[in-house]
Amino acid sequence: MRLSLDWLKDFIEVNIPVEELAHRLTMAGIAVENIEKSENDTVLELELTPNRGDCLGIINVAREVSALTGIPLDLPQGLPDELDERIDDYIKVSIKSNLCSRYAARVMKNVRVGPSPVWMQERLEKAGVRPINNVVDVTNYVMLETNQPMHAFDYDLLEGKQIIVRNARDDESLVTLDGGERRLDPSMLVIADADKPVALAGVMGGESSEINEHSTIILLESAVFDGISVRKTAKKMALRTEASIRFEKGVDIEGVIPALDRAARLLEILGAGEVLQGIDDVYPEPKPVTKIRLRPDRVNAVLSAAISVDEIRDYLQKLQFIIEDHGPELMVTVPSFRPDVIIEEDLIEEIARLYGYDNISSDLERAQPTQGYRTDYQRFLQEILLGSTRWMHQIITYSFINPRWLDVLMVPTEHFLRTAVRVANPFSEEQGIMRTTLLPGLLETADRNISRRNEDLCLVELGNVYWPREDHIQPEERMVLAGLVSGKAAGGWQGSGDYLDFFYLKGIVEQILGAFNLPSLEFLPLNPDHSYHPGRAASILLEGSLIGSIGEIHPTVLEQVGINKRTCVFELDAVKVFEALIPRNETRPIPKFPAIKRDLALIVAEQVNAADLSGTIWESGQGLLVGVDLFDVYRSLQLGEDKKSLAFALTFQSLYATLQDDEINDIMETILKRAEEIHGAKIR
């Protein structure tokens, strides 16, 4: 920002050398990058931080100078002299979009459009603004003074005596003041009359209502538009103006009327017109004042200083904050022109600016040591990653994903995974929704690694998925544990390891869940409706309740992702797993007596699940069966059509005595009998 010292002196009688002024401003966080001296004036080039958009107005810079020097302010006073004729007979303002929080208008008649005074033109030029005519120049002049963008319309070129603030329509266009025809869309906010758009709100006016030498009645606009909307519109139109910059950074909603009065008064003083009585001010939801609790001891703790309460009060009052005493604390009311101050730390920063950053000691932070604390979920994560999955690679991926992923994963149109939370202001279209599954991050990471020849992968991620709630409140967050394997396991000195397939990953899941002593865990065949390969997927149930799924990724999904090898994944509801944890308070002694092993091969129908048969064997073990492991599946025509052989390794052991063959034989007979009754099994 270019600041004329001569213009600044309209509001504060600066009586210190310009170099000293520049130094004080810089040390207070308003950096002066350059001092440009001329015969009649000095111009300071200010480099403002993004939060200090208020200092794009000269009056607000004058407030800073007053606080730093103690020199009193002399702000412009006086309202315009109004005619008896009222504005109500000329215009009706209405707001039909929540992208405009306030819109105010004044009407002036008997307007004489011509050049503005030389002194005004010179000040505008020093600020980098091209003079046009007295009406337009006054709106720009007031904007530079107050940081409130303004616009002037030729009233006679407005249809229907109406100003309507609304979103544009698909079929609308607007020729802006630079002569360019702009195609509009419903995301853009426009100022319209009864018939058509006449301005791009907060960006640029329209040619159809432009002030010209024949204008005799004008409408002055002062408003507040949504900064994000203005930024998006300006970007789409490649139109970044002084007005759009200010709306993007935020303007003072309570400064709308003072700026409007200032512009009308200046035009009146310049003899450019007469002001009708009244203002059409539409302000649907007045903004509440911001009040912040301030603890003086907190101020000194943060700044490592010893600033008294009186000094704290003095610093803030110099910056026009209002202070109320509340016992040992202060209640601070923030002025409306400082929207960047919202929390206690912001107030502490304001105090530090006036106290002087160079007065803050360089001592090491004197923080009280605290005992480390982990949430239950953090401990859960630690036990998983450092225990059961210590040889897997933990990844952390973005919670924002491309909506296209739901198509890649072949998720049906009405599936619950498609009820994703949309991001209001995404970094890009590729991060447009909050994830409802961790699979996109896992698959994207796998693809990136495989394309760089890191082809053998064991990945795990613990992260949140998000579900929308009613009434637009914050989405529900649900913690999910997911993993992916692809390629081969690490080999030893003899060569490469086993392929990482469905059963390998199932073993990982069993190891993870086994580490938490979970009851009644089941894997049941799953007929997938998305993502998984048919016949190679399973639901994971805990005491009959679904807690997750596991399976091989469908070849079509892998092809779209770009992965050319078999890949398997699992997802677990970490909340349900956590809630089912059984504390491991019991211990058992190491058995003193030897174990006895027996192999059992059973011929069953093809549709009999190994897990069901294994469960029957366990139940028939009479408390002495301590291990049931499937080690072979065999099919042949000799067994019969639709038959298979399942071979199990059984381990028997007692804590109290050495088992005898007769005892084991009795148990084996019971197992065979139960297997035949329930599953039609025959010994092979």
C-alpha positions in Angstrom: 0.0 0.0 0.0 1.2 3.5 -0.9 0.6 6.0 1.9 0.8 9.7 1.4 2.2 11.5 4.5 0.4 14.6 3.5 -2.9 12.7 3.4 -2.1 11.0 6.7 -1.7 14.4 8.3 -5.4 15.2 7.6 -6.1 12.8 10.5 -3.1 13.1 12.7 -0.5 15.8 13.1 2.6 13.7 12.7 5.5 15.7 14.4 8.3 13.2 14.3 10.8 12.6 11.4 9.5 10.3 8.7 12.3 7.8 9.3 11.3 7.6 13.0 7.7 7.1 12.0 8.7 4.3 9.5 10.8 2.6 12.2 8.0 2.6 14.8 5.4 1.3 12.3 7.8 -1.5 11.2 8.6 -2.5 14.8 4.8 -2.7 15.5 4.3 -5.1 12.6 3.3 -2.7 9.8 6.5 -2.9 7.7 7.6 0.2 5.8 9.4 -1.2 2.7 10.3 2.1 1.1 10.2 5.9 1.7 9.7 8.0 -1.5 10.3 11.7 -1.0 9.3 14.4 -3.4 9.2 18.2 -3.2 5.6 18.4 -1.8 5.1 15.1 -0.1 6.5 11.8 1.1 5.0 8.4 0.2 5.5 5.4 2.4 5.3 1.9 0.8 3.7 -0.4 3.4 3.9 -4.2 3.4 0.9 -5.5 5.3 0.4 -8.9 6.8 -2.7 -10.8 5.6 -4.6 -10.2 8.9 -4.2 -6.4 8.8 -6.4 -5.6 5.8 -7.8 -2.8 7.9 -4.6 -0.8 7.3 -5.5 -0.6 3.6 -7.5 2.4 4.9 -5.5 5.6 5.8 -7.7 6.3 8.8 -6.8 2.9 10.3 -3.1 3.6 9.7 -3.6 6.9 11.5 -5.1 5.0 14.4 -1.9 2.9 14.6 0.3 6.0 14.5 -1.8 7.6 17.3 -1.3 4.5 19.5 2.4 4.4 18.8 3.1 8.1 19.3 0.4 9.3 21.6 -0.7 12.0 19.1 -4.5 12.5 19.1 -6.6 11.6 16.1 -8.6 14.2 14.2 -11.1 12.1 12.2 -13.5 13.7 9.7 -16.7 15.0 11.2 -20.1 16.2 9.9 -22.9 14.7 8.0 -24.2 15.8 4.6 -26.9 18.5 4.4 -30.0 16.6 3.3 -32.8 17.8 1.1 -36.4 17.4 2.3 -37.1 15.0 -0.5 -36.7 11.4 0.8 -34.8 8.5 -0.7 -37.9 6.2 -0.3 -39.5 7.7 -3.4 -36.5 6.8 -5.5 -35.1 3.4 -4.7 -35.9 0.1 -2.9 -33.0 -2.1 -1.9 -33.4 -5.9 -1.2 -30.9 -8.6 -0.5 -31.7 -12.1 -1.8 -28.5 -13.9 -1.1 -26.6 -14.7 2.1 -23.4 -13.7 0.4 -24.3 -10.0 1.2 -24.4 -9.2 4.9 -25.2 -5.5 4.5 -26.1 -3.1 1.7 -26.7 0.7 2.1 -27.5 3.3 -0.6 -27.8 7.1 -0.8 -29.2 9.0 -3.7 -28.0 12.4 -4.9 -29.7 14.7 -7.5 -28.7 17.8 -9.4 -25.3 16.1 -9.9 -22.7 17.8 -12.0 -20.1 15.4 -13.4 -16.7 16.8 -14.1 -13.1 16.7 -13.2 -12.2 16.3 -9.5 -10.0 18.9 -7.8 -6.3 18.8 -8.6 -5.4 18.0 -4.9 -7.7 14.9 -5.0 -6.3 13.8 -8.3 -2.8 14.1 -7.0 -3.5 12.0 -3.9 -5.2 9.3 -6.0 -2.3 9.1 -8.3 0.2 8.8 -5.5 -1.9 5.9 -4.2 -1.8 4.3 -7.7 -5.4 5.1 -8.6 -6.2 6.7 -12.0 -8.5 9.8 -11.7 -11.7 9.6 -13.8 -14.3 12.2 -12.7 -15.4 13.8 -9.5 -18.1 11.2 -8.6 -15.9 8.1 -9.3 -12.9 9.8 -7.8 -14.8 10.5 -4.5 -15.8 6.8 -4.2 -12.2 5.8 -4.7 -10.9 8.5 -2.4 -13.2 7.4 0.4 -12.3 3.7 -0.1 -8.6 4.6 0.3 -9.4 6.6 3.5 -11.8 4.2 5.2 -11.0 0.8 3.6 -14.7 0.6 2.6 -15.1 0.0 -1.2 -17.9 2.0 -2.8 -19.6 2.3 -6.2 -21.7 4.9 -7.9 -24.5 4.1 -10.4 -26.3 6.4 -12.8 -29.7 6.3 -11.3 -31.6 7.0 -14.6 -30.0 3.8 -16.1 -31.4 1.6 -13.4 -34.7 -0.2 -14.3 -37.6 -0.3 -11.9 -36.3 1.9 -9.1 -34.8 -1.3 -7.5 -31.4 -2.6 -6.3 -31.5 -6.3 -5.9 -28.5 -8.2 -4.5 -28.7 -11.7 -5.7 -26.9 -14.6 -7.3 -26.4 -14.5 -11.1 -28.4 -16.8 -13.4 -27.0 -19.2 -15.9 -28.1 -17.3 -18.9 -26.9 -13.9 -17.8 -23.9 -11.8 -18.9 -22.5 -8.4 -18.0 -20.3 -5.9 -19.8 -18.0 -4.6 -17.1 -16.4 -1.1 -16.9 -13.3 -2.4 -18.7 -15.4 -3.2 -21.7 -15.2 -7.0 -21.4 -18.3 -9.2 -21.7 -18.5 -11.6 -18.8 -20.5 -14.8 -18.7 -22.1 -15.2 -15.3 -22.9 -18.3 -13.3 -25.0 -18.9 -10.1 -22.0 -18.9 -7.9 -21.4 -15.2 -8.6 -23.1 -12.4 -6.6 -24.4 -9.5 -8.7 -26.1 -6.2 -8.1 -29.2 -6.1 -10.3 -32.0 -3.7 -11.1 -35.5 -5.0 -11.8 -34.3 -6.3 -15.2 -30.6 -7.3 -15.3 -27.3 -7.4 -13.5 -25.6 -4.0 -13.3 -22.5 -4.9 -11.4 -20.3 -7.8 -10.2 -20.6 -7.4 -6.4 -17.4 -6.4 -4.8 -15.4 -6.7 -8.1 -16.4 -4.2 -10.8 -19.4 -2.2 -12.0 -21.2 -2.6 -15.2 -21.0 -0.4 -18.3 -24.8 -0.2 -18.6 -25.1 2.0 -15.4 -21.7 3.8 -15.6 -21.4 7.4 -14.5 -21.0 9.7 -17.5 -21.1 13.4 -18.2 -24.9 13.3 -18.7 -25.6 11.7 -15.3 -27.7 14.0 -13.1 -29.0 11.6 -10.4 -26.6 9.0 -8.9 -26.9 6.2 -6.4 -24.0 5.6 -4.0 -23.4 2.1 -2.8 -21.6 1.0 0.4 -21.9 -2.7 1.2 -20.2 -5.8 2.7 -20.0 -8.9 0.5 -18.7 -12.4 1.3 -14.9 -12.3 0.9 -14.6 -15.9 -0.4 -17.3 -15.3 -3.0 -15.6 -12.1 -4.2 -12.3 -13.9 -4.4 -13.7 -16.8 -6.5 -15.6 -14.4 -8.8 -12.5 -12.2 -9.3 -10.4 -15.3 -10.0 -12.9 -16.7 -12.6 -13.1 -13.3 -14.3 -9.4 -12.5 -14.0 -10.4 -9.2 -12.4 -8.5 -8.4 -9.2 -9.5 -4.8 -8.3 -8.8 -2.5 -5.3 -12.3 -3.3 -4.1 -12.0 -7.1 -4.5 -8.7 -7.1 -2.5 -10.4 -5.3 0.4 -13.5 -7.6 0.4 -11.2 -10.7 0.3 -9.4 -9.5 3.4 -12.5 -8.3 5.2 -14.0 -4.9 5.8 -15.7 -3.3 8.8 -19.4 -3.9 8.6 -20.0 -1.0 11.0 -18.1 1.3 8.6 -20.6 1.0 5.8 -22.7 4.1 6.9 -19.8 6.4 7.9 -18.2 5.8 4.5 -21.4 6.5 2.7 -21.9 9.7 4.6 -18.3 10.7 4.0 -18.7 10.3 0.2 -21.9 12.2 0.1 -20.5 15.0 2.2 -17.4 15.3 0.0 -19.5 15.4 -3.2 -21.6 18.1 -1.5 -18.5 20.1 -0.5 -17.2 19.8 -4.1 -20.5 21.2 -5.4 -21.1 18.0 -7.3 -24.7 17.4 -6.1 -27.3 17.5 -3.4 -28.2 14.6 -1.0 -31.7 13.2 -0.6 -32.9 12.6 2.9 -32.3 9.2 4.4 -30.3 6.0 3.7 -31.8 2.7 2.4 -29.8 0.4 4.7 -30.5 -3.3 4.6 -28.7 -5.1 7.4 -30.5 -8.5 8.0 -28.4 -9.8 10.9 -26.4 -7.2 12.8 -23.0 -8.5 13.8 -22.6 -8.9 17.6 -19.6 -7.2 19.2 -16.7 -9.4 20.0 -15.8 -9.7 23.7 -12.7 -11.5 24.9 -11.6 -12.5 28.4 -8.1 -11.3 29.1 -6.0 -12.6 32.0 -3.1 -10.3 32.9 -1.1 -13.1 34.3 -1.5 -15.0 31.0 -0.2 -11.9 29.2 3.0 -11.9 31.3 3.4 -15.7 31.1 3.3 -15.6 27.3 5.5 -12.5 26.9 7.9 -13.4 29.7 7.3 -9.8 30.9 6.1 -7.9 34.0 3.5 -5.6 32.5 1.1 -4.1 35.0 -2.7 -4.2 34.6 -2.7 -0.4 34.2 -0.2 -0.7 31.4 -2.2 -3.5 29.7 -5.3 -1.4 29.9 -3.5 1.7 28.5 -2.1 -0.2 25.5 -5.4 -1.6 24.5 -7.3 1.6 25.0 -4.8 3.4 22.7 -5.8 0.9 20.1 -9.5 1.8 20.8 -10.4 -1.4 22.6 -13.0 -1.0 25.4 -11.9 -2.4 28.8 -14.1 -3.6 31.6 -12.8 -4.9 34.9 -14.0 -8.4 35.9 -12.2 -9.1 39.2 -8.6 -10.2 38.4 -9.5 -10.4 34.7 -10.4 -7.9 32.0 -13.3 -8.1 29.6 -12.2 -6.5 26.3 -14.6 -5.3 23.6 -12.9 -5.4 20.2 -13.6 -2.5 17.8 -15.5 -3.5 14.7 -12.6 -2.4 12.4 -10.4 -5.2 13.8 -12.0 -8.4 12.7 -8.7 -10.2 13.0 -8.8 -10.1 16.8 -10.9 -13.0 18.0 -9.0 -14.8 20.9 -7.0 -14.0 23.9 -3.7 -14.5 22.1 -4.6 -11.9 19.6 -5.0 -9.4 22.4 -1.6 -10.4 23.8 -0.1 -9.8 20.4 -1.6 -6.3 20.4 -0.1 -5.6 23.8 3.3 -6.9 22.6 3.2 -4.6 19.6 2.9 -1.5 21.8 5.1 -2.8 24.6 7.8 -3.4 22.0 9.0 -6.7 20.6 12.6 -5.6 21.4 11.6 -5.3 25.1 10.7 -8.9 25.3 13.5 -10.9 26.9 15.1 -13.8 25.1 14.8 -16.2 28.0 14.0 -19.8 27.4 10.3 -20.5 27.8 9.4 -21.2 31.5 6.8 -23.8 31.0 5.7 -26.2 33.7 6.6 -29.8 32.9 3.6 -32.0 32.4 3.2 -35.7 32.4 2.6 -37.1 28.9 -0.9 -38.1 28.2 -2.4 -40.3 25.5 -6.0 -40.9 24.7 -7.4 -44.4 24.8 -7.4 -44.4 21.0 -3.7 -43.3 20.9 -2.8 -46.1 23.2 -4.9 -48.4 21.0 -2.9 -47.2 18.0 0.4 -47.6 19.7 -0.3 -51.2 20.8 -1.4 -52.1 17.3 1.5 -50.5 15.5 4.3 -51.4 17.9 2.9 -54.9 18.6 0.7 -56.7 16.1 1.7 -54.8 13.0 5.2 -53.7 13.9 6.6 -54.9 10.6 3.9 -53.1 8.5 4.4 -49.5 7.3 2.1 -47.0 8.8 0.8 -44.3 6.4 -1.2 -41.1 7.0 -3.2 -39.8 4.1 -5.5 -36.8 3.5 -9.0 -36.9 4.8 -10.1 -35.1 1.6 -10.5 -37.2 -1.5 -11.5 -36.9 -5.1 -15.3 -37.7 -5.6 -14.1 -39.8 -8.6 -12.8 -42.4 -6.1 -16.4 -43.6 -5.4 -16.8 -44.4 -9.1 -13.4 -46.1 -9.2 -14.4 -48.3 -6.3 -17.6 -49.2 -8.1 -19.7 -47.9 -5.2 -23.5 -48.2 -6.2 -25.4 -44.9 -6.6 -27.5 -45.4 -3.5 -24.8 -46.9 -1.3 -24.1 -45.3 2.1 -20.5 -44.7 1.2 -21.7 -42.0 -1.3 -23.3 -39.9 1.5 -20.0 -38.0 1.8 -19.5 -34.6 3.4 -18.7 -32.0 0.7 -15.8 -29.6 1.4 -17.1 -26.0 1.2 -13.9 -24.5 -0.1 -11.6 -27.3 -1.4 -8.0 -26.8 -2.4 -8.9 -28.4 -5.7 -11.6 -30.6 -7.2 -9.4 -33.6 -6.3 -10.1 -32.9 -2.7 -13.8 -32.2 -2.9 -15.3 -34.6 -0.3 -14.4 -36.0 3.1 -13.6 -39.7 2.9 -16.1 -42.4 3.9 -13.5 -45.2 3.5 -9.7 -45.4 3.8 -9.3 -47.4 0.6 -8.5 -44.4 -1.7 -5.5 -43.4 0.4 -4.2 -47.0 0.6 -4.6 -47.7 -3.1 -3.1 -44.3 -4.1 -0.1 -45.0 -1.8 0.3 -48.5 -3.3 0.1 -47.2 -6.8 2.7 -44.5 -6.1 5.1 -47.0 -4.6 4.6 -49.7 -7.2 5.2 -47.2 -10.0 8.6 -46.5 -8.4 9.5 -50.2 -8.3 8.7 -50.6 -4.6 6.4 -53.5 -5.3 6.2 -55.5 -2.1 3.9 -53.6 0.3 2.4 -54.1 3.8 0.6 -50.8 4.7 -1.6 -49.9 7.6 -3.5 -46.7 8.5 -5.6 -45.7 11.4 -7.7 -42.6 10.5 -11.1 -41.1 10.6 -13.9 -41.4 8.1 -16.7 -38.7 8.0 -20.5 -38.9 7.8 -22.9 -35.9 7.4 -25.2 -34.9 10.2 -28.5 -33.0 10.0 -28.7 -29.3 10.4 -25.3 -28.7 8.9 -23.4 -29.3 12.2 -19.9 -30.8 12.2 -19.8 -34.2 10.6 -19.6 -37.4 12.6 -16.0 -38.8 12.8 -15.5 -42.5 13.0 -12.1 -44.1 13.5 -11.2 -46.9 11.1 -8.2 -49.3 10.9 -7.3 -50.4 7.4 -4.5 -52.3 5.8 -3.2 -53.3 2.3 -0.8 -56.0 1.1 0.6 -56.6 -2.4 3.5 -58.4 -3.9 5.6 -60.8 -1.8 6.6 -61.0 1.9 10.2 -60.4 2.8 12.3 -63.4 2.0 15.2 -64.9 3.9 18.6 -66.1 2.6 16.9 -68.8 0.6 15.0 -66.3 -1.7 11.8 -64.4 -1.9 8.9 -65.0 0.5 5.3 -66.0 0.0 2.9 -64.1 -2.1 0.8 -61.6 0.0 -2.7 -62.9 -0.7 -6.1 -63.0 1.0 -5.0 -65.6 3.5 -1.8 -63.8 4.4 -3.8 -60.6 5.1 -6.4 -62.6 7.0 -3.6 -63.9 9.2 -2.6 -60.3 9.9 -6.1 -59.3 10.9 -6.4 -62.3 13.2 -3.1 -61.4 14.7 -4.2 -57.8 15.3 -7.6 -58.7 16.8 -6.0 -61.6 18.7 -3.7 -59.2 20.4 -6.8 -57.6 22.0 -8.3 -60.8 23.4 -11.5 -60.3 21.5 -14.4 -62.9 21.8 -16.2 -64.8 19.1 -14.5 -63.6 16.0 -15.9 -64.9 12.7 -15.0 -64.5 9.0 -18.1 -65.1 6.8 -18.2 -65.2 3.0 -19.2 -61.8 1.6 -21.0 -61.1 -1.7 -19.5 -57.7 -2.3 -21.4 -54.8 -3.9 -18.2 -52.8 -4.5 -14.4 -52.8 -4.4 -13.9 -56.5 -3.7 -13.4 -59.5 -6.1 -16.5 -61.8 -6.0 -15.7 -65.0 -4.1 -12.6 -63.5 -2.5 -14.0 -61.4 0.2 -15.3 -61.9 3.8 -17.2 -60.0 6.4 -15.6 -59.8 9.8 -18.0 -60.3 12.7 -17.5 -59.8 16.4 -20.1 -61.6 18.6 -22.4 -61.5 15.5 -21.9 -57.8 14.9 -20.3 -56.6 11.7 -17.0 -54.8 12.5 -15.3 -54.8 9.1 -14.4 -56.6 5.8 -11.5 -58.1 4.1 -10.9 -59.1 0.5 -9.0 -59.0 -2.7 -9.5 -55.8 -4.7 -11.6 -56.3 -7.9 -9.5 -56.4 -11.1 -11.5 -53.6 -12.6 -10.7 -51.3 -9.7 -7.0 -52.2 -9.9 -7.0 -51.4 -13.6 -8.5 -48.0 -13.1 -6.0 -47.2 -10.3 -3.1 -48.5 -12.3 -2.0 -51.4 -10.2 -1.1 -54.5 -12.2 -0.8 -57.1 -9.4 -3.1 -58.8 -6.9 -3.8 -56.5 -4.0 -5.8 -57.3 -0.8 -7.2 -54.9 1.8 -9.1 -54.9 5.1 -11.1 -52.3 7.0 -12.1 -52.5 10.7 -14.4 -50.2 12.7 -11.8 -49.3 15.3 -14.5 -47.9 17.7 -16.3 -51.3 17.8 -13.1 -53.2 18.3 -12.0 -50.8 21.0 -15.4 -51.1 22.8 -15.1 -54.9 22.8 -11.7 -55.0 24.3 -11.4 -57.6 27.2 -8.8 -56.6 29.8 -6.1 -59.2 30.1 -5.9 -59.5 33.9 -5.7 -63.3 34.0 -2.4 -65.2 33.5 -1.9 -69.0 33.1 1.3 -70.9 34.0 3.3 -72.5 31.2 2.2 -76.1 30.8 4.5 -78.6 32.4 3.2 -81.6 30.5 3.8 -82.4 26.8 1.3 -81.7 24.0 0.0 -84.5 21.8 -0.6 -83.8 18.1 -3.1 -85.6 15.8 -4.0 -85.0 12.2 -7.6 -85.3 11.0 -8.7 -85.3 7.4 -12.4 -85.0 6.7 -14.4 -85.3 3.5 -17.2 -82.8 3.3 -19.5 -81.2 0.8 -18.0 -78.3 -1.2 -20.3 -75.7 0.4 -19.1 -76.5 4.0 -16.9 -73.7 5.3 -13.6 -74.7 6.9 -14.3 -72.1 9.6 -17.6 -73.8 10.5 -16.0 -77.2 10.6 -13.2 -75.9 12.7 -15.7 -74.4 15.2 -17.4 -77.8 15.6 -14.0 -79.4 16.3 -13.2 -76.8 18.9 -16.5 -77.3 20.6 -16.0 -81.0 20.8 -12.5 -80.8 22.3 -13.7 -81.2 25.9 -11.3 -78.5 27.2 -8.2 -80.4 26.2 -8.0 -79.2 22.6 -5.7 -76.2 22.5 -5.0 -75.9 18.7 -6.9 -76.4 15.5 -5.0 -75.5 12.3 -6.2 -76.1 8.7 -3.1 -77.2 6.7 -4.5 -78.8 3.6 -7.5 -78.5 1.2 -7.7 -81.4 -1.4 -10.1 -82.0 -4.3 -10.3 -84.9 -6.7 -12.8 -87.0 -8.6 -12.0 -89.9 -6.3 -13.5 -88.0 -3.4 -16.8 -87.5 -5.4 -18.5 -84.7 -7.2 -18.7 -81.5 -5.1 -16.6 -82.9 -2.4 -13.4 -81.7 -0.8 -11.0 -82.9 1.9 -10.1 -80.6 4.8 -7.1 -81.6 6.9 -6.6 -80.2 10.3 -3.6 -80.4 12.8 -5.0 -80.8 16.3 -3.1 -80.1 19.4 -4.1 -81.6 22.8 -2.6 -80.6 26.2 -3.5 -80.6 29.9 -2.2 -78.3 32.6 -2.5 -81.1 35.2 -1.3 -84.4 33.7 0.2 -86.1 30.7 -2.6 -87.1 28.4 -3.0 -90.8 27.5 -3.8 -92.2 24.0 -7.1 -93.6 25.3 -8.2 -90.1 26.4 -7.3 -88.6 23.0 -9.0 -91.4 21.1 -12.3 -90.8 23.0 -12.1 -87.1 22.1 -11.4 -87.9 18.5 -14.4 -90.1 18.3 -16.6 -87.3 19.7 -15.2 -84.9 17.2 -15.9 -87.3 14.3 -19.4 -88.0 15.5 -20.2 -84.3 15.9 -18.7 -83.4 12.5 -20.8 -86.1 10.8 -24.0 -85.0 12.5 -23.6 -81.3 11.8 -21.7 -81.2 8.5 -22.1 -84.7 7.0 -18.3 -85.2 7.4 -16.6 -88.6 6.7 -13.1 -89.4 7.7 -10.7 -89.7 4.8 
